[in-house]
Amino acid sequence: MVVNCKALNLKVHLFSHRIEINTHEMYRRVEELGKLPKTAAPSPADFVQSFGLVIENSKDVLFISMSSQVSSTYQNALIAARKFPPGRVTVIDSLNVTAGTAMSNLLAAQAAAEGRSALFISDKFHLLRDEIQ
Protein backbone atom coordinates (compact mmCIF):
# COMPACT_ATOMS: atom_id res chain seq x y z
CA MET A 1 0.00 0.00 0.00
CA VAL A 2 1.39 3.42 -0.94
CA VAL A 3 0.78 6.30 1.45
CA ASN A 4 0.75 9.74 -0.07
CA CYS A 5 2.08 12.24 2.48
CA LYS A 6 1.92 15.92 1.69
CA ALA A 7 3.13 19.00 3.54
CA LEU A 8 1.24 22.25 3.63
CA ASN A 9 3.96 24.83 4.22
CA LEU A 10 3.88 27.99 6.24
CA LYS A 11 3.84 31.10 4.08
CA VAL A 12 6.90 33.34 4.32
CA HIS A 13 6.34 37.09 4.27
CA LEU A 14 9.02 39.70 3.97
CA PHE A 15 7.41 42.78 5.50
CA SER A 16 4.50 43.88 3.34
CA HIS A 17 5.63 41.76 0.38
CA ARG A 18 3.13 38.92 0.70
CA ILE A 19 4.61 36.52 -1.79
CA GLU A 20 5.53 32.87 -1.58
CA ILE A 21 9.22 32.22 -2.21
CA ASN A 22 11.63 29.32 -1.99
CA THR A 23 14.32 29.02 0.68
CA HIS A 24 17.16 30.28 -1.53
CA GLU A 25 15.21 33.40 -2.50
CA MET A 26 14.22 34.00 1.12
CA TYR A 27 17.85 34.01 2.27
CA ARG A 28 18.82 36.28 -0.62
CA ARG A 29 16.14 38.79 0.37
CA VAL A 30 17.05 38.63 4.06
CA GLU A 31 20.63 39.47 3.15
CA GLU A 32 19.52 42.22 0.77
CA LEU A 33 17.01 43.81 3.16
CA GLY A 34 18.81 43.07 6.42
CA LYS A 35 15.60 41.94 8.15
CA LEU A 36 14.15 38.57 9.06
CA PRO A 37 10.97 37.25 7.45
CA LYS A 38 7.71 36.44 9.20
CA THR A 39 5.62 33.35 8.65
CA ALA A 40 1.88 32.84 8.40
CA ALA A 41 -0.11 29.67 8.82
CA PRO A 42 -1.92 28.24 5.80
CA SER A 43 -5.41 29.72 5.63
CA PRO A 44 -8.59 27.64 6.00
CA ALA A 45 -9.03 28.06 2.23
CA ASP A 46 -5.56 26.56 1.65
CA PHE A 47 -6.57 23.56 3.75
CA VAL A 48 -9.94 23.18 2.00
CA GLN A 49 -8.13 23.08 -1.34
CA SER A 50 -5.51 20.54 -0.18
CA PHE A 51 -7.95 18.34 1.71
CA GLY A 52 -10.36 18.46 -1.24
CA LEU A 53 -7.71 17.12 -3.62
CA VAL A 54 -7.15 14.11 -1.37
CA ILE A 55 -10.87 13.46 -0.85
CA GLU A 56 -11.50 13.70 -4.62
CA ASN A 57 -9.25 10.65 -4.94
CA SER A 58 -11.55 8.72 -2.56
CA LYS A 59 -9.11 8.95 0.33
CA ASP A 60 -9.58 10.23 3.86
CA VAL A 61 -7.33 12.92 5.32
CA LEU A 62 -5.30 12.61 8.50
CA PHE A 63 -3.60 15.95 9.18
CA ILE A 64 -1.06 16.26 12.00
CA SER A 65 -0.51 19.92 12.80
CA MET A 66 2.35 21.68 14.46
CA SER A 67 1.51 22.73 18.01
CA SER A 68 -1.57 24.88 18.45
CA GLN A 69 0.41 26.71 21.14
CA VAL A 70 2.74 28.29 18.56
CA SER A 71 0.66 28.56 15.39
CA SER A 72 -2.89 28.98 14.13
CA THR A 73 -2.28 26.10 11.70
CA TYR A 74 -4.26 23.63 13.83
CA GLN A 75 -7.26 25.96 14.20
CA ASN A 76 -7.29 26.74 10.47
CA ALA A 77 -7.20 23.02 9.64
CA LEU A 78 -10.15 22.40 11.99
CA ILE A 79 -12.14 25.16 10.28
CA ALA A 80 -11.44 23.57 6.90
CA ALA A 81 -12.27 20.06 8.13
CA ARG A 82 -15.82 21.20 8.92
CA LYS A 83 -16.38 21.79 5.19
CA PHE A 84 -16.24 18.04 4.52
CA PRO A 85 -18.50 15.15 5.55
CA PRO A 86 -17.89 13.86 9.09
CA GLY A 87 -15.08 11.33 9.29
CA ARG A 88 -13.39 12.35 6.04
CA VAL A 89 -10.85 14.71 7.67
CA THR A 90 -9.14 14.02 10.99
CA VAL A 91 -7.04 16.87 12.43
CA ILE A 92 -4.57 16.23 15.25
CA ASP A 93 -2.66 18.79 17.33
CA SER A 94 0.86 17.36 17.67
CA LEU A 95 1.68 19.73 20.55
CA ASN A 96 5.16 19.68 18.99
CA VAL A 97 7.17 21.61 16.45
CA THR A 98 9.96 20.62 14.07
CA ALA A 99 11.46 17.22 14.95
CA GLY A 100 8.56 16.19 17.18
CA THR A 101 6.05 16.86 14.42
CA ALA A 102 8.26 15.11 11.86
CA MET A 103 8.51 12.03 14.08
CA SER A 104 4.74 12.01 14.57
CA ASN A 105 4.18 12.20 10.82
CA LEU A 106 6.61 9.35 10.14
CA LEU A 107 4.87 7.11 12.67
CA ALA A 108 1.47 7.96 11.19
CA ALA A 109 2.71 7.31 7.64
CA GLN A 110 4.09 3.93 8.70
CA ALA A 111 0.77 2.96 10.28
CA ALA A 112 -1.12 4.10 7.17
CA ALA A 113 1.23 2.05 4.97
CA GLU A 114 0.31 -0.95 7.11
CA GLY A 115 -3.33 -0.32 6.21
CA ARG A 116 -4.43 1.20 9.52
CA SER A 117 -7.46 3.50 9.52
CA ALA A 118 -7.33 7.23 10.29
CA LEU A 119 -9.27 6.55 13.50
CA PHE A 120 -6.76 3.89 14.61
CA ILE A 121 -3.83 6.18 13.83
CA SER A 122 -5.46 9.09 15.64
CA ASP A 123 -6.11 6.98 18.75
CA LYS A 124 -2.57 5.58 18.72
CA PHE A 125 -1.10 9.04 18.14
CA HIS A 126 -2.86 10.48 21.18
CA LEU A 127 -1.41 7.69 23.33
CA LEU A 128 2.14 8.34 22.06
CA ARG A 129 2.05 12.14 21.84
CA ASP A 130 3.25 12.78 25.39
CA GLU A 131 6.21 10.43 24.89
CA ILE A 132 7.28 12.29 21.74
CA GLN A 133 7.37 15.70 23.44
Z-matrix of the N, CA and C atoms (Angstrom, degrees):
N
C 1 1.444
C 2 1.526 1 109.16
N 3 1.305 2 118.11 1 130.81
C 4 1.458 3 122.86 2 178.61
C 5 1.521 4 108.86 3 -96.53
N 6 1.313 5 115.93 4 131.83
C 7 1.459 6 121.65 5 177.97
C 8 1.513 7 107.61 6 -106.75
N 9 1.302 8 115.85 7 126.86
C 10 1.454 9 120.71 8 -178.65
C 11 1.523 10 108.73 9 -98.96
N 12 1.330 11 116.34 10 104.61
C 13 1.464 12 121.23 11 179.51
C 14 1.518 13 109.01 12 -99.58
N 15 1.305 14 115.93 13 134.27
C 16 1.457 15 121.10 14 179.06
C 17 1.514 16 108.78 15 -128.56
N 18 1.324 17 115.18 16 150.61
C 19 1.469 18 121.10 17 175.47
C 20 1.515 19 108.40 18 -110.81
N 21 1.301 20 115.68 19 139.13
C 22 1.459 21 121.31 20 173.30
C 23 1.519 22 104.78 21 -110.21
N 24 1.331 23 116.16 22 106.72
C 25 1.457 24 121.84 23 -170.66
C 26 1.521 25 113.50 24 -77.52
N 27 1.332 26 114.01 25 153.97
C 28 1.453 27 119.87 26 169.79
C 29 1.516 28 107.71 27 -66.20
N 30 1.310 29 117.34 28 150.91
C 31 1.458 30 121.21 29 175.98
C 32 1.520 31 108.45 30 -90.97
N 33 1.315 32 116.29 31 137.35
C 34 1.461 33 121.38 32 179.82
C 35 1.515 34 108.75 33 -101.59
N 36 1.324 35 115.78 34 127.70
C 37 1.463 36 121.43 35 179.09
C 38 1.521 37 109.21 36 -119.21
N 39 1.310 38 115.51 37 131.60
C 40 1.452 39 120.48 38 172.23
C 41 1.518 40 107.13 39 -104.88
N 42 1.333 41 115.02 40 97.55
C 43 1.460 42 122.27 41 -179.90
C 44 1.521 43 109.93 42 60.59
N 45 1.326 44 116.99 43 -124.94
C 46 1.462 45 118.61 44 -178.24
C 47 1.527 46 111.73 45 -90.27
N 48 1.313 47 117.70 46 1.10
C 49 1.467 48 121.53 47 -179.49
C 50 1.525 49 108.22 48 -83.69
N 51 1.304 50 117.39 49 90.83
C 52 1.467 51 120.73 50 -176.16
C 53 1.523 52 110.54 51 -87.93
N 54 1.312 53 114.26 52 77.52
C 55 1.459 54 120.56 53 179.54
C 56 1.523 55 108.44 54 -126.51
N 57 1.301 56 115.87 55 155.63
C 58 1.453 57 120.17 56 175.89
C 59 1.523 58 107.93 57 -96.95
N 60 1.343 59 116.04 58 128.58
C 61 1.459 60 120.92 59 -177.06
C 62 1.521 61 109.70 60 -133.67
N 63 1.334 62 115.56 61 161.55
C 64 1.458 63 119.18 62 177.14
C 65 1.533 64 109.74 63 -83.73
N 66 1.310 65 116.03 64 172.24
C 67 1.463 66 121.18 65 -175.06
C 68 1.521 67 112.09 66 -60.71
N 69 1.328 68 117.38 67 -45.00
C 70 1.467 69 121.09 68 -179.36
C 71 1.526 70 110.72 69 -58.28
N 72 1.324 71 116.44 70 -47.08
C 73 1.466 72 121.10 71 -179.96
C 74 1.529 73 110.86 72 -64.90
N 75 1.323 74 116.88 73 -36.73
C 76 1.460 75 119.79 74 178.91
C 77 1.526 76 110.45 75 -61.70
N 78 1.334 77 117.09 76 -47.51
C 79 1.466 78 119.72 77 -179.86
C 80 1.527 79 111.40 78 -64.14
N 81 1.327 80 116.91 79 -37.19
C 82 1.460 81 120.20 80 178.32
C 83 1.526 82 110.19 81 -61.44
N 84 1.331 83 115.94 82 -44.29
C 85 1.470 84 119.54 83 -179.25
C 86 1.526 85 112.41 84 -69.54
N 87 1.323 86 116.66 85 -35.92
C 88 1.468 87 119.33 86 177.09
C 89 1.524 88 109.25 87 -61.30
N 90 1.328 89 115.90 88 -44.77
C 91 1.466 90 119.77 89 178.84
C 92 1.527 91 110.82 90 -63.67
N 93 1.310 92 116.39 91 -43.17
C 94 1.463 93 121.87 92 -178.56
C 95 1.534 94 111.78 93 -65.68
N 96 1.334 95 116.79 94 -44.15
C 97 1.460 96 121.06 95 -175.41
C 98 1.528 97 113.56 96 -90.78
N 99 1.332 98 116.50 97 -20.14
C 100 1.456 99 120.08 98 179.57
C 101 1.519 100 114.27 99 73.02
N 102 1.327 101 117.25 100 19.69
C 103 1.467 102 121.22 101 179.66
C 104 1.523 103 109.52 102 -135.21
N 105 1.330 104 114.85 103 150.63
C 106 1.461 105 120.20 104 -179.64
C 107 1.525 106 111.67 105 -82.07
N 108 1.329 107 116.59 106 149.33
C 109 1.470 108 120.37 107 178.77
C 110 1.522 109 111.30 108 -78.33
N 111 1.314 110 115.37 109 167.50
C 112 1.461 111 123.18 110 172.78
C 113 1.520 112 107.06 111 -115.77
N 114 1.313 113 115.83 112 156.70
C 115 1.462 114 119.52 113 177.59
C 116 1.522 115 109.82 114 -115.36
N 117 1.311 116 115.06 115 159.27
C 118 1.464 117 121.30 116 176.13
C 119 1.521 118 107.85 117 -137.19
N 120 1.299 119 115.82 118 140.83
C 121 1.463 120 120.87 119 178.32
C 122 1.522 121 110.19 120 -66.27
N 123 1.337 122 117.25 121 151.55
C 124 1.464 123 119.00 122 172.19
C 125 1.531 124 109.15 123 -57.64
N 126 1.299 125 116.16 124 142.82
C 127 1.469 126 120.97 125 -178.93
C 128 1.531 127 110.36 126 -76.69
N 129 1.338 128 117.41 127 163.60
C 130 1.467 129 118.84 128 173.58
C 131 1.534 130 111.64 129 -54.98
N 132 1.328 131 117.08 130 -37.47
C 133 1.474 132 120.19 131 178.77
C 134 1.526 133 111.24 132 -63.34
N 135 1.340 134 117.56 133 -38.06
C 136 1.469 135 120.72 134 176.22
C 137 1.527 136 110.11 135 -60.42
N 138 1.335 137 115.77 136 -43.72
C 139 1.461 138 120.04 137 179.51
C 140 1.522 139 111.62 138 -66.37
N 141 1.323 140 117.45 139 -42.76
C 142 1.471 141 120.47 140 178.85
C 143 1.523 142 109.43 141 -57.09
N 144 1.320 143 116.64 142 -44.52
C 145 1.465 144 120.42 143 -179.83
C 146 1.533 145 110.75 144 -62.97
N 147 1.326 146 117.50 145 -49.14
C 148 1.466 147 120.75 146 -178.39
C 149 1.523 148 112.43 147 -66.14
N 150 1.327 149 116.55 148 -45.95
C 151 1.464 150 119.73 149 178.66
C 152 1.527 151 110.49 150 -62.35
N 153 1.326 152 116.53 151 -40.23
C 154 1.463 153 121.38 152 -179.56
C 155 1.514 154 112.59 153 -59.88
N 156 1.334 155 116.70 154 -39.31
C 157 1.466 156 120.43 155 179.02
C 158 1.524 157 111.11 156 -62.72
N 159 1.311 158 116.60 157 -38.98
C 160 1.468 159 120.30 158 178.96
C 161 1.526 160 110.28 159 -69.36
N 162 1.316 161 116.53 160 -46.20
C 163 1.468 162 121.27 161 -178.02
C 164 1.524 163 111.36 162 -65.06
N 165 1.335 164 117.58 163 -33.73
C 166 1.476 165 120.90 164 176.62
C 167 1.517 166 111.60 165 -59.41
N 168 1.327 167 116.69 166 -27.56
C 169 1.464 168 121.73 167 178.78
C 170 1.527 169 111.57 168 -91.44
N 171 1.339 170 116.05 169 22.42
C 172 1.468 171 123.09 170 176.75
C 173 1.521 172 113.34 171 60.29
N 174 1.318 173 116.01 172 34.21
C 175 1.460 174 120.31 173 177.80
C 176 1.521 175 109.20 174 -120.07
N 177 1.318 176 116.06 175 152.35
C 178 1.453 177 121.10 176 174.57
C 179 1.524 178 108.85 177 -89.24
N 180 1.325 179 115.91 178 159.73
C 181 1.460 180 121.87 179 -178.24
C 182 1.522 181 109.28 180 -109.53
N 183 1.323 182 115.46 181 131.86
C 184 1.457 183 122.49 182 168.83
C 185 1.521 184 105.53 183 -120.80
N 186 1.328 185 116.83 184 110.18
C 187 1.463 186 121.50 185 -177.51
C 188 1.519 187 109.39 186 -110.94
N 189 1.335 188 115.92 187 121.95
C 190 1.464 189 121.50 188 176.71
C 191 1.521 190 107.15 189 -105.18
N 192 1.316 191 115.32 190 115.23
C 193 1.462 192 122.04 191 -174.45
C 194 1.522 193 111.71 192 -93.15
N 195 1.331 194 113.88 193 153.68
C 196 1.459 195 117.58 194 168.04
C 197 1.524 196 107.62 195 -63.51
N 198 1.307 197 117.20 196 165.35
C 199 1.462 198 122.37 197 -173.24
C 200 1.524 199 113.60 198 -52.94
N 201 1.316 200 115.19 199 133.73
C 202 1.467 201 120.70 200 176.23
C 203 1.524 202 111.05 201 -68.47
N 204 1.321 203 117.05 202 -13.17
C 205 1.457 204 121.00 203 179.97
C 206 1.528 205 112.47 204 -78.90
N 207 1.339 206 117.38 205 -14.42
C 208 1.467 207 120.05 206 -177.99
C 209 1.526 208 113.71 207 -123.15
N 210 1.324 209 117.40 208 -5.55
C 211 1.459 210 120.02 209 -175.77
C 212 1.528 211 110.44 210 -154.45
N 213 1.315 212 115.54 211 154.02
C 214 1.469 213 120.26 212 175.12
C 215 1.532 214 111.46 213 -87.88
N 216 1.319 215 117.48 214 7.90
C 217 1.461 216 122.25 215 -179.77
C 218 1.529 217 111.57 216 -55.40
N 219 1.314 218 117.07 217 -47.87
C 220 1.467 219 121.46 218 -178.95
C 221 1.524 220 110.90 219 -59.69
N 222 1.327 221 117.19 220 -48.80
C 223 1.465 222 121.39 221 -179.01
C 224 1.526 223 110.99 222 -61.42
N 225 1.335 224 117.28 223 -42.45
C 226 1.459 225 120.74 224 179.88
C 227 1.526 226 111.50 225 -65.21
N 228 1.329 227 116.68 226 -36.54
C 229 1.470 228 120.18 227 177.09
C 230 1.531 229 110.74 228 -66.78
N 231 1.334 230 117.13 229 -38.95
C 232 1.470 231 120.38 230 176.99
C 233 1.523 232 111.42 231 -62.70
N 234 1.324 233 116.39 232 -42.27
C 235 1.470 234 120.64 233 178.23
C 236 1.525 235 109.54 234 -59.18
N 237 1.325 236 116.37 235 -45.56
C 238 1.468 237 120.79 236 -179.51
C 239 1.524 238 111.49 237 -65.92
N 240 1.321 239 117.15 238 -39.21
C 241 1.470 240 120.98 239 -177.95
C 242 1.524 241 111.71 240 -59.23
N 243 1.324 242 117.02 241 -30.86
C 244 1.473 243 121.23 242 -179.83
C 245 1.529 244 112.66 243 -67.89
N 246 1.319 245 117.39 244 -13.02
C 247 1.468 246 121.52 245 179.71
C 248 1.527 247 111.96 246 -80.91
N 249 1.326 248 117.20 247 -7.86
C 250 1.460 249 122.01 248 -176.03
C 251 1.528 250 110.33 249 -114.76
N 252 1.328 251 117.00 250 160.43
C 253 1.464 252 119.98 251 178.94
C 254 1.537 253 111.20 252 -57.21
N 255 1.326 254 117.18 253 145.76
C 256 1.465 255 120.77 254 179.35
C 257 1.528 256 111.43 255 -52.90
N 258 1.319 257 115.40 256 137.76
C 259 1.457 258 121.24 257 177.74
C 260 1.513 259 115.18 258 88.45
N 261 1.326 260 118.16 259 -11.37
C 262 1.471 261 120.06 260 -178.64
C 263 1.527 262 112.07 261 -82.42
N 264 1.339 263 117.72 262 -27.96
C 265 1.463 264 121.78 263 -179.34
C 266 1.528 265 108.59 264 -128.79
N 267 1.323 266 115.39 265 121.42
C 268 1.462 267 121.77 266 175.03
C 269 1.520 268 107.41 267 -110.94
N 270 1.334 269 117.01 268 126.72
C 271 1.468 270 122.26 269 -179.18
C 272 1.523 271 108.11 270 -116.37
N 273 1.324 272 116.04 271 128.78
C 274 1.462 273 122.09 272 -178.39
C 275 1.524 274 109.38 273 -120.79
N 276 1.315 275 116.78 274 136.22
C 277 1.460 276 123.10 275 173.30
C 278 1.524 277 107.14 276 -88.91
N 279 1.330 278 117.67 277 113.13
C 280 1.464 279 120.39 278 -177.25
C 281 1.526 280 112.31 279 -70.90
N 282 1.336 281 116.87 280 -21.12
C 283 1.463 282 122.21 281 -173.59
C 284 1.523 283 111.32 282 58.15
N 285 1.319 284 116.54 283 20.18
C 286 1.459 285 123.72 284 179.40
C 287 1.519 286 109.61 285 -132.93
N 288 1.310 287 114.87 286 167.97
C 289 1.459 288 121.48 287 170.01
C 290 1.523 289 107.77 288 -133.50
N 291 1.274 290 117.02 289 164.74
C 292 1.465 291 126.98 290 177.42
C 293 1.520 292 113.17 291 47.20
N 294 1.328 293 118.18 292 -112.88
C 295 1.464 294 121.37 293 -172.01
C 296 1.524 295 112.40 294 -61.72
N 297 1.320 296 117.30 295 -37.67
C 298 1.464 297 120.12 296 178.89
C 299 1.511 298 112.25 297 -62.86
N 300 1.332 299 116.42 298 -41.64
C 301 1.460 300 120.61 299 177.93
C 302 1.525 301 110.28 300 -68.25
N 303 1.330 302 116.40 301 -40.94
C 304 1.466 303 120.10 302 179.01
C 305 1.525 304 110.65 303 -61.03
N 306 1.328 305 116.86 304 -43.87
C 307 1.462 306 120.39 305 179.60
C 308 1.530 307 110.48 306 -62.97
N 309 1.319 308 116.41 307 -42.11
C 310 1.464 309 120.92 308 177.96
C 311 1.521 310 110.91 309 -59.16
N 312 1.326 311 115.94 310 -44.98
C 313 1.460 312 120.47 311 -179.00
C 314 1.522 313 111.63 312 -65.21
N 315 1.318 314 117.55 313 -38.80
C 316 1.465 315 120.50 314 178.35
C 317 1.528 316 111.04 315 -64.22
N 318 1.327 317 116.40 316 -43.32
C 319 1.467 318 119.62 317 178.43
C 320 1.526 319 111.20 318 -63.60
N 321 1.326 320 116.59 319 -40.87
C 322 1.467 321 120.51 320 178.55
C 323 1.528 322 110.98 321 -65.44
N 324 1.332 323 116.95 322 -42.12
C 325 1.468 324 120.79 323 179.59
C 326 1.525 325 110.70 324 -63.24
N 327 1.327 326 116.47 325 -39.72
C 328 1.462 327 120.14 326 178.41
C 329 1.531 328 110.49 327 -63.25
N 330 1.320 329 116.93 328 -44.19
C 331 1.467 330 120.30 329 179.11
C 332 1.525 331 110.99 330 -64.32
N 333 1.331 332 117.07 331 -39.62
C 334 1.468 333 120.58 332 178.13
C 335 1.526 334 110.54 333 -64.65
N 336 1.333 335 116.65 334 -39.88
C 337 1.466 336 120.69 335 178.83
C 338 1.526 337 111.18 336 -63.90
N 339 1.323 338 115.95 337 -26.75
C 340 1.467 339 120.80 338 176.98
C 341 1.525 340 111.83 339 -82.15
N 342 1.342 341 116.09 340 0.62
C 343 1.457 342 120.55 341 177.11
C 344 1.519 343 114.77 342 89.37
N 345 1.318 344 117.46 343 12.94
C 346 1.470 345 121.01 344 179.77
C 347 1.524 346 110.53 345 -72.83
N 348 1.314 347 116.98 346 148.85
C 349 1.466 348 122.04 347 -179.75
C 350 1.527 349 110.57 348 -78.13
N 351 1.334 350 115.61 349 162.40
C 352 1.465 351 120.77 350 176.90
C 353 1.524 352 110.25 351 -60.52
N 354 1.320 353 117.57 352 -38.42
C 355 1.465 354 121.24 353 179.39
C 356 1.528 355 110.88 354 -63.77
N 357 1.337 356 116.95 355 -44.31
C 358 1.461 357 121.10 356 178.25
C 359 1.521 358 110.26 357 -60.90
N 360 1.344 359 115.92 358 -46.97
C 361 1.463 360 120.42 359 -178.31
C 362 1.527 361 110.33 360 -63.04
N 363 1.317 362 116.55 361 -42.57
C 364 1.464 363 120.68 362 179.04
C 365 1.529 364 110.96 363 -61.04
N 366 1.320 365 117.02 364 -46.24
C 367 1.469 366 120.75 365 178.86
C 368 1.527 367 111.33 366 -61.45
N 369 1.323 368 116.26 367 -45.35
C 370 1.465 369 121.63 368 -179.77
C 371 1.531 370 110.22 369 -64.68
N 372 1.326 371 115.82 370 -41.27
C 373 1.457 372 120.49 371 -179.66
C 374 1.526 373 110.77 372 -59.58
N 375 1.324 374 116.43 373 -45.68
C 376 1.464 375 119.67 374 -178.49
C 377 1.531 376 111.75 375 -63.01
N 378 1.320 377 117.75 376 -30.48
C 379 1.460 378 120.92 377 176.35
C 380 1.529 379 111.62 378 -71.39
N 381 1.334 380 116.85 379 -34.96
C 382 1.467 381 121.39 380 -176.05
C 383 1.527 382 114.04 381 -91.07
N 384 1.317 383 117.63 382 -17.17
C 385 1.468 384 121.58 383 -171.99
C 386 1.530 385 112.77 384 -53.53
N 387 1.300 386 118.22 385 -45.17
C 388 1.462 387 120.57 386 -178.10
C 389 1.525 388 112.23 387 -64.66
N 390 1.339 389 117.07 388 -31.41
C 391 1.459 390 120.51 389 178.40
C 392 1.520 391 111.77 390 -71.97
N 393 1.329 392 117.13 391 -28.87
C 394 1.462 393 121.52 392 -178.14
C 395 1.521 394 111.25 393 -75.37
N 396 1.333 395 117.15 394 -30.21
C 397 1.467 396 120.62 395 -175.73
C 398 1.483 397 112.10 396 -60.93
